[in-house]
């Protein structure tokens, strides 16, 4: 979403109660009802599933609350995932009917929200293909690009991911072991694509990483 839409939504949601959650706290589990539309003021989440044998698999989507609560409101389908705070977070929760009325009354915001949802869907399908078909190096590089693109902070030509993520969590997001993640991260550093000092991921050149992934 563009900055104008984000500012508008922030003003809308700030009228409603602000909820705070601790790092590592699970906000929703499969079968839970969102009970409204959520919008994040601060912090980051991860979304994952747990198989019958206890294996955890994360999904490469770091803004699940807004989109998933909106899907639930539109379809009536309850949440099917675990949603966990990766950092301390603050979120607003608006009544579903009030949010839908706002979209009905404001066609510009409605168009932008729908467009953002569709762009998210396209990105998500690309990530699925990359996770299935790509090698370990490409999977890690693609995930880092996605994180930096969506949650990055510019530092000159460099772009730093604004939250820390462990190699174990990256493994869960890509279906790789922690050891494989560590090896591929070292390769990316050696290639001059990233810096992973003190668990902070910094992309040295987003354009260079984008070209390596074949996004252009």
C-alpha positions in Angstrom: 0.0 0.0 0.0 1.2 3.5 -0.7 2.0 6.0 2.1 -1.2 7.9 1.7 -3.3 4.8 2.2 -1.3 3.7 5.2 -1.8 7.1 6.8 -5.5 7.0 6.1 -5.8 3.5 7.6 -3.7 4.5 10.6 -6.1 7.4 11.3 -9.1 5.1 10.9 -7.8 2.3 13.1 -6.4 4.6 15.8 -9.9 5.3 16.9 -10.1 1.7 18.3 -8.5 -0.1 21.2 -4.7 -0.7 20.9 -3.6 -4.2 21.9 -0.1 -5.1 23.0 1.6 -8.5 22.7 5.0 -9.9 23.9 7.7 -11.3 21.7 6.9 -15.0 21.2 3.3 -14.7 22.2 0.8 -16.7 20.0 -2.1 -14.4 19.1 -4.2 -16.9 17.2 -4.4 -20.7 16.7 -6.2 -22.7 14.0 -9.9 -22.4 14.5 -9.8 -19.0 16.3 -12.2 -16.3 15.2 -10.4 -12.9 14.5 -13.5 -11.1 15.7 -12.6 -7.9 13.7 -10.0 -6.4 11.4 -6.5 -5.9 12.7 -3.9 -3.3 11.7 -0.4 -3.2 13.0 1.0 -0.1 14.6 4.3 -1.6 15.6 6.1 -5.0 15.3 6.3 -8.1 13.2 4.6 -11.5 13.1 5.1 -14.9 11.6 2.6 -17.4 10.5 3.1 -21.2 10.7 1.5 -24.6 10.7 2.3 -27.6 12.8 2.1 -31.1 11.2 0.7 -34.2 13.0 4.2 -35.3 13.8 5.0 -31.9 15.4 7.0 -30.4 12.5 6.7 -26.7 12.3 6.5 -25.0 8.9 6.4 -21.2 8.5 4.9 -19.3 5.7 6.7 -16.3 4.1 4.2 -13.7 5.1 5.1 -11.1 7.7 1.9 -9.0 7.7 -0.7 -11.7 8.2 -3.1 -10.0 10.7 -4.5 -7.4 8.4 -4.9 -9.6 5.3 -6.0 -12.8 7.1 -8.5 -11.0 9.3 -9.9 -9.3 6.2 -10.2 -12.6 4.4 -12.0 -14.1 7.4 -14.4 -11.1 7.5 -15.2 -11.4 3.8 -15.6 -15.2 3.6 -16.5 -16.3 7.2 -13.6 -18.7 7.2 -11.9 -19.0 10.6 -8.2 -18.7 11.0 -6.3 -21.9 10.0 -2.8 -20.9 11.2 -0.7 -20.1 14.2 0.2 -16.4 14.3 3.0 -15.4 16.6 4.7 -12.1 17.5 8.3 -12.1 16.3 8.9 -8.8 18.2 6.9 -6.9 20.8 3.9 -5.7 18.8 1.0 -3.2 19.1 -2.1 -3.6 16.9 -5.5 -1.9 16.6 -8.7 -4.0 16.3 -11.6 -2.4 14.4 -15.1 -3.9 14.2 -15.7 -5.7 10.9 -18.8 -3.7 10.1 -17.2 -0.4 10.6 -14.2 -1.3 8.5 -16.4 -2.6 5.6 -18.5 0.6 5.8 -15.4 2.7 5.5 -14.3 0.7 2.4 -17.8 1.1 0.9 -17.7 4.9 1.5 -14.2 5.4 0.2 -13.6 3.9 -3.3 -10.0 5.2 -3.5 -9.0 3.4 -0.3 -11.0 0.3 -1.3 -9.2 0.1 -4.6 -5.8 0.5 -2.9 -6.6 -2.2 -0.3 -7.8 -4.7 -3.0 -4.8 -3.9 -5.2 -2.5 -4.4 -2.2 -4.1 -7.8 -1.4 -3.7 -8.9 -5.0 0.0 -7.9 -5.1 0.5 -9.8 -1.9 -1.2 -12.8 -3.5 1.1 -12.6 -6.5 4.2 -12.3 -4.3 3.1 -15.2 -2.2 2.6 -17.5 -5.2 6.1 -16.6 -6.5 7.5 -17.4 -3.1 5.8 -20.8 -3.1 7.3 -21.6 -6.5 10.7 -20.5 -5.4 10.5 -22.6 -2.2 9.4 -25.7 -4.1 11.7 -25.4 -7.2 14.6 -23.2 -6.1 17.9 -24.5 -4.7 18.9 -23.6 -1.1 20.9 -20.5 -2.1 18.0 -19.1 -4.1 15.5 -19.8 -1.4 17.5 -17.9 1.2 18.3 -15.0 -1.2 14.6 -14.7 -2.1 13.4 -14.7 1.5 16.0 -12.0 2.4 15.0 -9.9 -0.6 11.3 -10.2 0.5 12.1 -9.2 4.1 14.2 -6.3 3.0 11.7 -5.1 0.4 8.8 -5.1 2.8 10.5 -4.3 6.1 13.7 -2.7 5.1 15.3 0.5 6.3 17.5 2.4 3.8 21.1 3.1 4.8 22.5 4.7 1.8 22.7 2.1 -0.9 22.2 -0.6 1.7 18.9 -1.8 3.1 18.6 -3.3 6.6 15.8 -5.7 7.8 14.2 -3.9 10.7 13.9 -7.0 12.9 16.3 -9.8 13.9 15.6 -13.3 12.7 17.4 -16.5 13.6 18.8 -19.0 11.2 16.4 -21.5 12.7 13.5 -19.2 11.8 14.8 -18.7 8.3 15.0 -22.5 8.0 11.4 -22.8 9.0 10.4 -20.3 6.4 12.3 -22.0 3.6 12.1 -25.7 4.6 15.8 -25.9 5.2 17.9 -27.0 8.2 19.6 -24.4 10.3 23.0 -25.8 9.2 22.1 -25.3 5.6 20.8 -21.8 6.2 24.1 -20.9 7.9 26.1 -22.2 5.0 24.1 -20.4 2.4 24.1 -17.1 4.4 27.9 -17.3 4.4 27.9 -17.8 0.6 25.7 -14.8 0.2 28.1 -12.7 2.4 31.1 -14.0 0.4 29.3 -12.9 -2.8 28.9 -9.4 -1.4 25.1 -9.6 -1.4 24.4 -9.3 2.3 26.0 -8.6 5.7 24.7 -10.7 8.6 26.7 -9.3 11.5 25.1 -9.7 14.9 22.1 -11.4 13.4 21.0 -8.2 11.7 20.6 -8.8 7.9 21.7 -6.0 5.7 21.4 -6.2 1.9 24.4 -4.6 0.3 22.6 -3.7 -2.9 18.9 -4.5 -3.5 19.2 -4.1 -7.3 22.1 -6.5 -7.5 20.2 -9.1 -5.3 17.0 -8.6 -7.4 18.9 -9.2 -10.7 20.6 -12.3 -9.2 17.1 -13.7 -8.4 15.9 -13.0 -12.0 13.2 -10.6 -10.9 14.2 -8.2 -13.8 
